[in-house]
């Protein structure tokens, strides 16, 4: 295992991630720090980084270096973006950081920055056609892809800080300022010819701190039950409500809004105005929030070198393997159970009649069913359910994540917590509850059929005859324990599927 640190020095915020990288290329974040030294503030006047901002940034990087040393990181990957890229005193700033903090910053080109943002998104989201919009402190990136192939990108030389400095005038009506920013950005977008050729079915993906703040505000308004931001959908109505609320408040009242970072409250209206202009220009209502961007792109670039050539094809599979490795689960047992659960799902389709998309839910539940055992054996199913909900899974919708959590957390069909289920009433149905119970039984059968973890039961074949399901097992060795364990579930099988279960 290797421990690396990633430092992202932006125009507004500076972030540090400490990451464990395993030999198979999977990685996980073990710690992070975030500060807002506002390095790019005041640059619009003369193009120089200001002494006060440099001092704050150096103090921040010294703290970051201290934490890196405490963790004994093997390698620091430190990058700087728009503010340093455009600074006339770039060289002296980089030398000062190197001398005082012992950190060598690499200044990304606009193209490199856009590519890392793209890699962060494409390797963590299962969206066929995407238009990535990332508004930083000093620049704005737009990336268009289709079928996981990059088609076009553009970088605009302004972001939330620069737009605020250009247009926000003291004493001016905030709504008027927002209108000016929208008009300005619309004119800039007209100069990007390829935007006119974007497929109308393309989905808008929002990246960066402004979008994360938008998601948090939206979730609070909706009393959303999940903490996960990645893959959260902000509707057009929710955005307009948040935008109209924000642009009409003074700075003190903005800071009091739940979900808004105090270090971003003054520049967030400008960011929202830019988002509004882009949504209108592209005629797109909803925004899918990505919790992954430049830093995640840097992680994949280092830990999974093949992503430098082409993106990961199975986003969900890579994410599941990462969690399995993190918890040190028995990979062979996980593969056996997943294989048997998939076979059961297909063999019993005539009984459950679930559409194919439910198979993804079954695979997630089977892959992570044992993670809770690493917390405690007793009631490990509940711990596993918590892991599914709180591991920031990639390549899966929030609804499917919730259903997989319920499938894996219920040790019997009577064990579905209806009070907990009611928390997710906005995106689950009564039919989903029935599906959870049936898939839960299938998962427990699959787990029982690999009780020793030796893969003795290779295949199964189910015949449905009258009021019975005859399950024929193909085994290698003595699978008496496995079959006996599976038969213990026959009562729940009968209640759920209205059929008797026989196992041969």
Secondary structure per residue as TSV (DSSP state, phi and psi in degrees):
chain	resnum	aa	ss	phi	psi
A	1	X	-	360.0	143.0
A	2	X	E	-120.5	142.3
A	3	X	E	-111.4	121.8
A	4	X	E	-123.4	161.4
A	5	X	E	-122.9	140.3
A	6	X	E	-119.1	125.7
A	7	X	E	-115.7	125.4
A	8	X	E	-115.6	105.0
A	9	X	E	-95.5	100.1
A	10	X	-	-96.9	-179.2
A	11	X	S	-73.3	-26.7
A	12	X	S	-111.2	-56.0
A	13	X	-	-114.0	157.7
A	14	X	E	-126.9	131.0
A	15	X	E	-128.2	146.3
A	16	X	E	-125.0	132.4
A	17	X	E	-120.9	133.3
A	18	X	E	-104.4	128.0
A	19	X	E	-132.2	136.2
A	20	X	E	-92.6	126.1
A	21	X	E	-113.1	119.4
A	22	X	-	-87.0	167.3
A	23	X	T	-64.3	-26.7
A	24	X	T	-85.7	3.4
A	25	X	S	95.0	-11.8
A	26	X	-	-72.8	153.3
A	27	X	E	-148.5	158.3
A	28	X	E	-147.7	146.2
A	29	X	E	-79.4	132.0
A	30	X	E	-111.3	-17.8
A	31	X	E	-164.9	161.6
A	32	X	E	-156.0	157.2
A	33	X	E	-137.3	148.0
A	34	X	E	-141.1	132.4
A	35	X	E	-135.1	160.4
A	36	X	-	-123.4	76.2
A	37	X	-	-76.9	-6.5
A	38	X	-	55.4	51.3
A	39	X	T	-57.4	-35.4
A	40	X	T	-83.5	-1.6
A	41	X	T	-66.4	132.9
A	42	X	T	85.3	-2.3
A	43	X	H	-69.9	-23.1
A	44	X	H	-61.6	-24.0
A	45	X	H	-72.5	-45.8
A	46	X	H	-142.3	0.8
A	47	X	S	84.9	7.9
A	48	X	-	-106.3	140.7
A	49	X	-	-67.7	133.4
A	50	X	-	-84.1	143.5
A	51	X	H	-52.1	-42.8
A	52	X	H	-64.0	-38.8
A	53	X	H	-71.2	-37.7
A	54	X	H	-62.8	-43.5
A	55	X	H	-59.6	-46.5
A	56	X	H	-62.6	-40.4
A	57	X	H	-67.4	-42.6
A	58	X	H	-63.6	-40.2
A	59	X	H	-61.3	-41.1
A	60	X	H	-63.2	-46.1
A	61	X	H	-67.4	-30.6
A	62	X	H	-64.3	-40.8
A	63	X	H	-62.9	-43.0
A	64	X	H	-60.7	-43.1
A	65	X	H	-63.6	-36.9
A	66	X	H	-62.2	-43.2
A	67	X	H	-68.0	-38.6
A	68	X	H	-59.7	-43.2
A	69	X	H	-65.7	-37.9
A	70	X	H	-63.2	-36.5
A	71	X	H	-84.3	-7.9
A	72	X	T	56.0	51.9
A	73	X	-	-66.2	146.6
A	74	X	S	-83.4	-26.6
A	75	X	E	-154.8	138.3
A	76	X	E	-111.2	122.9
A	77	X	E	-106.6	107.7
A	78	X	E	-119.6	126.3
A	79	X	E	-127.8	150.9
A	80	X	E	-121.6	147.9
A	81	X	-	-114.6	-133.8
A	82	X	H	-57.5	-45.6
A	83	X	H	-59.4	-48.7
A	84	X	H	-71.8	-35.0
A	85	X	H	-59.5	-37.3
A	86	X	H	-95.7	-7.4
A	87	X	-	-70.8	134.7
A	88	X	T	-71.7	-25.3
A	89	X	T	-103.6	35.0
A	90	X	H	-57.6	-49.0
A	91	X	H	-60.4	-46.7
A	92	X	H	-66.1	-34.9
A	93	X	H	-65.6	-46.2
A	94	X	H	-63.0	-39.3
A	95	X	H	-65.0	-39.5
A	96	X	H	-64.8	-43.9
A	97	X	H	-62.1	-43.0
A	98	X	H	-64.2	-42.7
A	99	X	H	-71.5	-41.2
A	100	X	H	-86.4	-40.4
A	101	X	H	-103.3	-14.7
A	102	X	-	69.1	28.2
A	103	X	-	-119.6	125.8
A	104	X	-	-97.8	110.9
A	105	X	-	-85.2	135.0
A	106	X	E	-101.4	123.2
A	107	X	E	-84.4	116.5
A	108	X	-	-77.6	140.5
A	109	X	-	-72.0	164.9
A	110	X	H	-60.0	-37.8
A	111	X	H	-65.9	-45.4
A	112	X	H	-61.6	-42.4
A	113	X	H	-61.1	-46.1
A	114	X	H	-62.2	-38.6
A	115	X	H	-67.6	-39.5
A	116	X	H	-67.3	-38.1
A	117	X	H	-60.9	-45.7
A	118	X	H	-59.2	-45.8
A	119	X	H	-64.2	-35.7
A	120	X	H	-63.9	-37.0
A	121	X	H	-78.6	-50.3
A	122	X	H	-65.7	-25.7
A	123	X	T	-92.1	2.3
A	124	X	T	-132.4	-0.2
A	125	X	-	-131.2	137.7
A	126	X	-	-101.4	68.6
A	127	X	-	-122.3	120.0
A	128	X	S	-66.2	-44.9
A	129	X	E	-124.6	117.2
A	130	X	E	-132.4	146.0
A	131	X	E	-121.5	104.3
A	132	X	E	-85.3	130.2
A	133	X	E	-126.4	114.4
A	134	X	E	-125.0	117.1
A	135	X	E	-108.0	113.0
A	136	X	-	-95.4	-161.7
A	137	X	S	-76.8	-37.3
A	138	X	S	-122.5	-1.1
A	139	X	-	-153.6	163.5
A	140	X	E	-129.9	128.4
A	141	X	E	-110.0	139.3
A	142	X	E	-129.0	124.8
A	143	X	E	-131.4	131.6
A	144	X	E	-117.6	128.8
A	145	X	E	-137.3	158.7
A	146	X	E	-144.1	130.9
A	147	X	T	53.2	41.7
A	148	X	T	64.6	21.2
A	149	X	E	-115.5	127.2
A	150	X	E	-69.0	129.3
A	151	X	E	-108.1	-49.4
A	152	X	E	-152.2	158.9
A	153	X	E	-152.6	159.1
A	154	X	E	-150.5	147.8
A	155	X	E	-123.9	126.4
A	156	X	E	-100.9	136.0
A	157	X	S	-81.9	43.3
A	158	X	-	-155.3	152.3
A	159	X	-	-142.0	-158.3
A	160	X	H	-63.7	-39.4
A	161	X	H	-69.8	-49.9
A	162	X	H	-64.7	-37.8
A	163	X	H	-65.0	-39.1
A	164	X	H	-63.9	-43.9
A	165	X	H	-68.2	-31.9
A	166	X	H	-75.7	-37.0
A	167	X	H	-117.3	-26.5
A	168	X	-	-78.8	108.7
A	169	X	-	-107.4	138.2
A	170	X	T	-60.8	131.2
A	171	X	T	88.2	-10.5
A	172	X	S	-81.6	145.7
A	173	X	-	-59.1	122.8
A	174	X	H	-56.3	-35.3
A	175	X	H	-65.2	-36.5
A	176	X	H	-67.5	-39.0
A	177	X	H	-61.1	-44.1
A	178	X	H	-61.4	-40.3
A	179	X	H	-63.8	-38.3
A	180	X	H	-65.4	-41.2
A	181	X	H	-65.5	-41.6
A	182	X	H	-61.0	-45.1
A	183	X	H	-62.8	-43.0
A	184	X	H	-61.9	-48.0
A	185	X	H	-66.4	-38.0
A	186	X	H	-58.4	-41.9
A	187	X	H	-63.9	-37.3
A	188	X	H	-67.6	-38.7
A	189	X	H	-66.6	-31.1
A	190	X	H	-63.2	-22.5
A	191	X	T	-80.6	-11.9
A	192	X	-	-93.8	96.5
A	193	X	G	-60.6	-39.5
A	194	X	G	-68.8	-16.9
A	195	X	G	-61.7	-27.2
A	196	X	G	-72.4	-15.4
A	197	X	G	-102.1	4.9
A	198	X	S	-66.7	133.0
A	199	X	-	-57.0	129.7
A	200	X	T	-63.1	-16.7
A	201	X	T	-86.5	0.7
A	202	X	-	-66.4	140.4
A	203	X	E	-97.9	142.2
A	204	X	E	-86.0	127.8
A	205	X	E	-116.7	120.5
A	206	X	E	-96.9	129.6
A	207	X	E	-125.4	143.4
A	208	X	S	111.3	172.0
A	209	X	H	-61.0	-35.5
A	210	X	H	-65.0	-40.9
A	211	X	H	-69.3	-36.3
A	212	X	H	-64.9	-38.8
A	213	X	H	-63.9	-41.8
A	214	X	H	-58.3	-45.0
A	215	X	H	-61.5	-43.3
A	216	X	H	-64.0	-42.3
A	217	X	H	-63.5	-44.9
A	218	X	H	-61.2	-42.8
A	219	X	H	-66.1	-36.9
A	220	X	H	-66.4	-42.1
A	221	X	H	-62.4	-37.8
A	222	X	H	-88.2	-4.5
A	223	X	T	54.1	47.9
A	224	X	-	-67.5	133.6
A	225	X	S	-82.4	-11.7
A	226	X	-	-103.8	143.8
A	227	X	-	-81.8	-25.8
A	228	X	-	-60.0	132.6
A	229	X	-	-96.8	-36.6
A	230	X	T	-57.4	127.7
A	231	X	T	76.6	9.4
A	232	X	E	-73.1	139.1
A	233	X	E	-105.2	120.4
A	234	X	E	-97.0	116.9
A	235	X	-	-73.8	162.1
A	236	X	H	-58.6	-38.5
A	237	X	H	-65.6	-43.8
A	238	X	H	-63.7	-39.3
A	239	X	H	-64.4	-47.9
A	240	X	H	-60.4	-39.5
A	241	X	H	-63.0	-46.5
A	242	X	H	-65.5	-42.3
A	243	X	H	-64.1	-47.8
A	244	X	H	-65.3	-35.4
A	245	X	H	-65.6	-46.2
A	246	X	H	-70.1	-42.8
A	247	X	H	-75.0	-9.2
A	248	X	T	-106.6	9.1
A	249	X	S	-109.7	152.2
A	250	X	-	-78.1	170.7
A	251	X	H	-61.6	-38.5
A	252	X	H	-64.2	-40.3
A	253	X	H	-73.3	-30.9
A	254	X	H	-61.7	-43.3
A	255	X	H	-64.7	-20.1
A	256	X	T	-87.6	-7.6
A	257	X	S	-72.6	126.3
A	258	X	T	-63.5	135.1
A	259	X	T	100.7	-14.5
A	260	X	-	-97.5	128.8
A	261	X	-	-69.4	132.5
A	262	X	T	-61.9	-29.3
A	263	X	T	-80.1	0.8
A	264	X	T	-127.0	-3.8
A	265	X	H	-59.5	-37.7
A	266	X	H	-76.4	-25.2
A	267	X	H	-101.4	-8.8
A	268	X	H	-63.5	-38.3
A	269	X	H	-58.0	-38.4
A	270	X	H	-65.3	-40.8
A	271	X	H	-63.7	-43.8
A	272	X	H	-64.7	-36.2
A	273	X	H	-63.2	-40.7
A	274	X	H	-65.3	-41.4
A	275	X	H	-63.0	-43.6
A	276	X	H	-60.1	-45.0
A	277	X	H	-62.1	-41.9
A	278	X	H	-67.2	-43.4
A	279	X	H	-60.4	-43.3
A	280	X	H	-66.8	-43.5
A	281	X	H	-64.4	-39.1
A	282	X	H	-89.3	-5.9
A	283	X	T	56.6	49.7
A	284	X	-	-119.8	130.1
A	285	X	-	-85.0	-58.4
A	286	X	-	-91.0	154.0
A	287	X	E	-123.9	128.3
A	288	X	E	-95.5	123.0
A	289	X	E	-85.4	130.6
A	290	X	E	-104.3	128.1
A	291	X	S	-83.0	-1.7
A	292	X	-	-113.9	140.3
A	293	X	S	-155.2	-129.4
A	294	X	H	-56.9	-48.4
A	295	X	H	-64.2	-39.8
A	296	X	H	-65.9	-38.2
A	297	X	H	-60.5	-40.6
A	298	X	H	-63.7	-39.4
A	299	X	H	-61.4	-49.2
A	300	X	H	-63.5	-39.7
A	301	X	H	-59.2	-37.0
A	302	X	H	-85.9	-49.0
A	303	X	H	-79.7	-30.1
A	304	X	-	-124.8	78.7
A	305	X	G	-55.8	-27.8
A	306	X	G	-64.3	-20.4
A	307	X	G	-72.4	-8.5
A	308	X	G	-68.9	-24.4
A	309	X	T	-99.7	-43.7
A	310	X	S	-151.7	149.7
A	311	X	-	-72.3	163.0
A	312	X	-	-62.3	132.4
A	313	X	S	-82.2	-40.0
A	314	X	-	-105.6	85.4
A	315	X	H	-61.9	-47.1
A	316	X	H	-64.8	-42.2
A	317	X	H	-60.9	-42.7
A	318	X	H	-63.7	-41.0
A	319	X	H	-64.4	-42.4
A	320	X	H	-64.1	-42.8
A	321	X	H	-62.2	-35.9
A	322	X	H	-60.4	-45.0
A	323	X	H	-69.9	-41.4
A	324	X	H	-59.2	-43.5
A	325	X	H	-67.6	-39.6
A	326	X	H	-60.3	-39.1
A	327	X	H	-88.8	-4.3
A	328	X	T	65.3	36.4
A	329	X	-	-74.8	160.5
A	330	X	-	-74.9	102.0
A	331	X	H	-62.3	-37.6
A	332	X	H	-63.7	-43.6
A	333	X	H	-64.0	-43.5
A	334	X	H	-58.3	-45.6
A	335	X	H	-63.7	-40.7
A	336	X	H	-62.5	-47.6
A	337	X	H	-64.7	-42.7
A	338	X	H	-61.4	-43.6
A	339	X	H	-61.1	-45.5
A	340	X	H	-68.8	-37.2
A	341	X	H	-64.7	-40.1
A	342	X	H	-65.7	-41.5
A	343	X	H	-60.7	-44.3
A	344	X	H	-62.0	-42.9
A	345	X	H	-57.2	-44.8
A	346	X	H	-73.9	-39.9
A	347	X	H	-67.0	-31.6
A	348	X	T	-102.0	15.0
A	349	X	H	-60.3	-34.0
A	350	X	H	-63.1	-24.0
A	351	X	H	-90.1	-46.0
A	352	X	H	-86.8	-28.4
A	353	X	-	60.0	28.0
A	354	X	-	-78.0	142.7
A	355	X	-	-66.5	164.2
A	356	X	T	-60.7	-30.7
A	357	X	T	-63.1	-18.9
A	358	X	H	-70.5	-18.0
A	359	X	H	-64.2	-33.0
A	360	X	H	-62.5	-40.7
A	361	X	H	-62.2	-43.0
A	362	X	H	-62.5	-41.9
A	363	X	H	-63.9	-40.9
A	364	X	H	-64.1	-46.9
A	365	X	H	-61.2	-44.2
A	366	X	H	-66.1	-38.7
A	367	X	H	-67.3	-32.7
A	368	X	H	-110.8	10.5
A	369	X	T	-65.1	-22.5
A	370	X	T	-99.5	-5.5
A	371	X	G	-60.7	-36.6
A	372	X	G	-64.2	-21.6
A	373	X	G	-64.2	-22.8
A	374	X	G	-77.7	-13.2
A	375	X	T	-89.4	-54.1
A	376	X	-	-167.0	140.8
A	377	X	S	-64.8	-47.3
A	378	X	T	-67.1	130.2
A	379	X	T	58.4	31.6
A	380	X	H	-62.0	-24.8
A	381	X	H	-59.9	-38.5
A	382	X	H	-65.5	-40.7
A	383	X	H	-65.4	-38.1
A	384	X	H	-63.9	-40.4
A	385	X	H	-60.6	-38.7
A	386	X	H	-65.0	-40.7
A	387	X	H	-60.3	-44.8
A	388	X	H	-58.1	-43.3
A	389	X	H	-74.9	-23.2
A	390	X	H	-121.4	16.3
A	391	X	S	-100.6	7.5
A	392	X	-	53.8	53.1
A	393	X	-	-60.8	140.9
A	394	X	S	-98.5	150.9
A	395	X	S	76.5	24.4
A	396	X	S	-148.4	143.4
A	397	X	-	-74.5	161.0
A	398	X	H	-62.5	-38.1
A	399	X	H	-62.1	-48.1
A	400	X	H	-64.5	-33.7
A	401	X	H	-64.8	-42.3
A	402	X	H	-63.2	-45.4
A	403	X	H	-63.9	-41.6
A	404	X	H	-62.5	-36.8
A	405	X	H	-62.8	-42.8
A	406	X	H	-70.1	-37.0
A	407	X	H	-59.3	-45.6
A	408	X	H	-79.8	-22.2
A	409	X	H	-92.0	-6.2
A	410	X	-	-103.0	118.3
A	411	X	S	-86.2	-5.2
A	412	X	S	-160.0	163.2
A	413	X	G	-68.8	-17.3
A	414	X	G	-86.9	-0.8
A	415	X	G	-97.2	5.1
A	416	X	-	-71.8	120.4
A	417	X	-	-79.1	101.1
A	418	X	H	-68.9	-27.7
A	419	X	H	-67.6	-44.0
A	420	X	H	-65.5	-40.1
A	421	X	H	-59.7	-38.4
A	422	X	H	-64.2	-22.4
A	423	X	T	-62.3	-25.9
A	424	X	T	-106.8	25.3
A	425	X	T	-60.4	-23.2
A	426	X	T	-73.3	-19.1
A	427	X	T	-138.5	20.5
A	428	X	-	-128.8	157.6
A	429	X	-	-125.0	174.1
A	430	X	H	-63.2	-36.1
A	431	X	H	-63.6	-35.6
A	432	X	H	-64.4	-36.8
A	433	X	H	-63.0	-40.9
A	434	X	H	-65.1	-38.8
A	435	X	H	-64.8	-40.4
A	436	X	H	-59.8	-43.9
A	437	X	H	-64.5	-43.7
A	438	X	H	-70.7	-41.7
A	439	X	H	-69.0	-30.2
A	440	X	H	-62.8	-41.6
A	441	X	H	-65.3	-43.1
A	442	X	H	-63.1	-39.8
A	443	X	H	-64.9	-42.7
A	444	X	H	-66.3	-35.5
A	445	X	H	-62.8	-46.3
A	446	X	H	-61.4	-41.1
A	447	X	H	-65.6	-40.3
A	448	X	H	-65.3	-36.1
A	449	X	T	-73.5	-2.4
A	450	X	T	-129.2	43.7
A	451	X	T	-57.5	-37.9
A	452	X	T	-88.0	-8.7
A	453	X	S	72.5	20.0
A	454	X	S	-104.3	-0.8
A	455	X	-	68.3	33.0
A	456	X	-	-67.9	-36.5
A	457	X	E	-89.7	111.3
A	458	X	E	-87.9	-46.4
A	459	X	E	-144.1	159.4
A	460	X	E	-133.3	152.2
A	461	X	E	-138.4	120.0
A	462	X	E	-104.4	126.7
A	463	X	E	-108.6	130.1
A	464	X	E	-102.3	109.5
A	465	X	E	-123.5	108.9
A	466	X	T	60.0	-120.9
A	467	X	T	-97.9	19.6
A	468	X	E	-131.2	152.7
A	469	X	E	-113.4	118.4
A	470	X	E	-97.5	112.3
A	471	X	E	-100.5	112.3
A	472	X	E	-96.1	126.5
A	473	X	E	-105.2	140.3
A	474	X	E	-102.8	113.6
A	475	X	E	-122.4	159.0
A	476	X	S	-125.7	107.7
A	477	X	S	98.9	-169.5
A	478	X	-	-87.2	106.8
A	479	X	-	-105.7	28.7
A	480	X	H	-60.4	-42.4
A	481	X	H	-62.0	-44.0
A	482	X	H	-62.0	-47.4
A	483	X	H	-67.0	-39.5
A	484	X	H	-61.1	-42.9
A	485	X	H	-63.1	-41.9
A	486	X	H	-65.1	-36.0
A	487	X	H	-65.8	-22.6
A	488	X	T	-65.0	-16.4
A	489	X	T	-96.7	-0.1
A	490	X	H	-60.0	-33.4
A	491	X	H	-65.5	-45.7
A	492	X	H	-65.2	-36.1
A	493	X	H	-60.4	-44.2
A	494	X	H	-63.4	-43.1
A	495	X	H	-64.8	-35.7
A	496	X	H	-84.4	-45.2
A	497	X	H	-101.0	-4.5
A	498	X	S	59.8	33.4
A	499	X	S	-139.4	148.4
A	500	X	E	-78.3	148.6
A	501	X	E	-113.3	125.6
A	502	X	E	-121.3	137.2
A	503	X	E	-122.5	126.2
A	504	X	-	-114.6	360.0
